[in-house]
């Protein structure tokens, strides 16, 4: 359920970001994306425990803002996709190094303090930005297009799953490996659905794709409450 929702959130972030910059001035869109991310993060940080709607709202807003961050570096400053991918990879590495040295662990199961959670969200933003740049690099820079990019990242995301399941790879490494790859995978799917047929997409439009993925994400997050509700009901009956 986690990985399905994560993949949908990445596609939602890509579609929403692309749609917003076409219906409003890019600067305004970026500022709105940043403001929405900050509001969602404040709500999330105010929770003492995992609350599905608050957590996934923040992830979705990171998806929108992270996409914009990667696009601004490429479009506004003219940085090539390989360099922007490398830049955000270095940013992510720096976050991990500082997080590890400060807290002694990168495990998401050990995010039990506000400082650790801030490190976590910094890493999440960096993974979204890096994944966005990487997906654009394969689709445009390498000329693979959307369908081939989807196939590539679908195969890549199996690597940590197989490594963890059969070869006993480190759990933390496997988690973050998969977490990074979900971004270009979801973004490639969103682009394939939304972009015009002239550039290899299906031409459904960013607005409709955004609404579709938002609806799917709402359903998935809603389903996460079912086990909690059942446990509470069982406790009440006992």
C-alpha positions in Angstrom: 0.0 0.0 0.0 2.9 2.4 0.9 4.7 1.9 -2.4 1.5 2.1 -4.5 0.5 5.4 -2.8 4.1 6.7 -3.2 4.1 6.0 -6.9 0.7 7.7 -7.4 1.9 10.7 -5.4 4.9 11.1 -7.8 2.7 11.0 -10.8 0.3 13.5 -9.2 3.2 15.8 -8.4 4.4 15.8 -12.0 1.0 16.3 -13.5 0.0 19.0 -11.1 3.3 20.9 -11.5 3.1 20.9 -15.3 -0.5 21.9 -15.3 -0.1 24.7 -12.8 2.7 26.4 -14.8 0.5 26.4 -17.9 -2.5 28.0 -16.2 -0.7 30.7 -14.2 2.6 32.6 -14.5 5.5 30.2 -13.6 6.8 32.4 -10.8 3.3 32.5 -9.2 3.0 28.7 -9.6 6.3 28.1 -7.9 5.5 30.4 -5.0 2.1 28.7 -4.6 3.7 25.3 -4.7 6.2 26.3 -2.1 3.5 27.8 0.1 1.4 24.6 -0.1 4.4 22.5 0.8 5.2 24.7 3.9 1.6 24.5 5.1 1.4 20.8 4.6 4.8 20.3 6.4 3.6 22.5 9.4 0.5 20.3 9.7 2.6 17.1 9.5 5.1 18.3 12.1 2.3 19.1 14.5 1.2 15.4 14.5 2.6 13.3 17.4 2.1 10.1 15.4 1.7 8.8 11.9 -1.6 10.2 10.5 -2.2 9.0 6.9 -4.0 12.1 5.5 -1.4 14.5 6.9 1.6 12.4 5.9 0.4 11.8 2.4 -0.7 15.4 1.9 2.8 16.5 2.7 4.3 13.9 0.3 1.9 15.1 -2.5 3.0 18.7 -1.9 6.6 17.7 -1.9 5.9 16.0 -5.3 4.6 19.3 -6.7 7.3 21.5 -5.2 10.1 19.0 -5.9 9.1 18.9 -9.6 9.1 22.7 -9.8 12.5 22.8 -8.1 14.0 20.5 -10.7 12.3 22.3 -13.6 13.4 25.8 -12.4 17.1 24.7 -12.4 16.7 23.4 -16.0 14.4 26.0 -17.5 15.2 29.2 -15.7 19.0 28.7 -15.4 19.5 26.5 -18.4 21.3 23.7 -16.5 21.3 20.5 -18.6 19.5 17.5 -17.2 22.6 15.4 -16.5 24.1 18.3 -14.4 20.8 19.0 -12.6 20.5 15.2 -11.8 24.1 15.2 -10.5 23.4 18.4 -8.5 20.4 17.0 -6.7 22.2 13.7 -6.2 24.9 15.6 -4.4 22.3 17.5 -2.3 20.7 14.2 -1.4 24.1 12.7 -0.5 24.9 15.7 1.7 21.5 15.4 3.5 22.2 11.7 4.2 25.7 12.3 5.4 24.6 15.1 7.8 21.6 13.1 8.9 23.8 10.0 9.6 26.5 11.9 11.5 23.9 13.8 13.6 21.5 11.1 14.4 23.4 7.9 13.8 20.8 6.3 11.6 18.9 6.8 8.3 16.1 4.4 9.2 12.6 5.8 8.8 11.6 3.6 11.7 13.8 5.8 13.9 12.2 9.1 12.9 11.0 9.8 16.5 12.0 13.4 17.0 11.3 16.7 15.2 14.9 17.0 14.1 15.0 13.6 12.6 11.7 14.3 10.8 13.2 17.5 9.4 16.1 15.5 8.0 13.6 13.0 6.6 11.6 15.6 4.7 14.8 17.3 3.5 15.8 13.9 2.0 12.3 13.4 0.5 12.5 16.8 -1.2 15.9 16.0 -2.6 14.7 12.6 -3.9 11.8 14.2 -5.7 13.9 16.8 -7.3 16.6 14.3 -8.3 14.1 11.8 -9.6 12.4 14.5 -11.7 15.6 15.5 -13.3 16.6 11.9 -13.9 13.3 11.1 -15.5 13.5 14.1 -17.8 17.1 13.1 -18.7 16.1 9.6 -19.8 13.1 10.8 -21.7 14.6 13.9 -23.4 18.4 13.8 -22.9 18.8 10.2 -23.9 15.9 10.3 -26.3 14.2 7.2 -24.8 10.7 8.8 -24.6 8.1 8.1 -22.0 7.3 4.5 -22.6 10.9 3.3 -22.6 11.6 5.4 -19.5 8.6 3.7 -17.7 10.0 0.3 -18.6 13.5 1.3 -17.5 12.5 2.5 -14.1 10.0 -0.3 -13.6 12.9 -2.7 -14.0 15.2 -0.6 -11.7 12.7 -0.5 -8.9 12.8 -4.3 -8.8 16.5 -4.2 -8.0 16.2 -3.2 -4.4 13.1 -5.4 -3.9 15.0 -8.5 -5.1 18.2 -7.5 -3.4 16.4 -7.1 0.0 14.3 -10.2 -0.4 16.8 -12.7 -1.7 20.3 -11.3 -1.2 19.8 -9.7 2.3 20.6 -6.2 1.2 20.6 -3.5 3.9 17.0 -2.5 4.6 17.7 1.2 4.9 19.7 1.2 1.6 17.0 -0.8 -0.2 14.3 1.6 1.1 15.9 4.8 -0.1 17.0 3.1 -3.4 13.3 2.3 -4.2 12.2 5.7 -2.8 14.3 7.5 -5.3 13.3 5.4 -8.3 9.5 5.8 -7.7 9.9 9.4 -8.6 11.1 9.1 -12.2 8.8 6.0 -12.7 5.6 7.9 -11.6 6.7 11.1 -13.4 7.2 9.2 -16.7 3.8 7.6 -16.4 2.2 11.0 -15.8 4.0 12.6 -18.7 3.1 9.7 -21.0 -0.6 10.2 -20.1 -0.7 14.0 -20.2 1.7 15.1 -22.9 0.6 15.7 -26.5 0.8 12.8 -29.0 3.3 14.9 -31.0 5.9 14.3 -28.3 5.0 10.7 -27.5 2.2 11.1 -25.0 -1.4 10.1 -25.1 -2.6 13.8 -25.0 -5.1 13.4 -22.1 -4.0 16.8 -20.6 -2.4 17.7 -17.3 -5.6 18.8 -15.7 -7.4 15.5 -16.2 -4.4 13.5 -15.3 -4.0 15.5 -12.1 -7.6 14.9 -11.1 -7.4 11.2 -11.9 -4.2 10.6 -9.8 -5.6 12.8 -7.0 -8.7 10.6 -6.8 -6.7 7.4 -6.8 -4.5 8.8 -4.0 -7.5 9.8 -1.9 -8.9 6.2 -2.2 -5.5 4.7 -1.3 -5.1 6.9 1.7 -8.7 6.2 2.8 -8.0 2.4 2.6 -5.1 2.9 5.0 -7.6 3.8 7.8 -9.4 0.5 7.5 -6.8 -1.6 9.5 -6.7 1.1 12.2 -10.5 1.2 12.4 -10.7 -2.6 12.6 -8.1 -2.7 15.4 -10.1 -0.1 17.4 -13.3 -2.0 16.9 -11.7 -5.2 18.1 -10.3 -3.4 21.1 -13.7 -2.0 21.9 -15.4 -5.4 21.6 -12.8 -7.0 23.9 
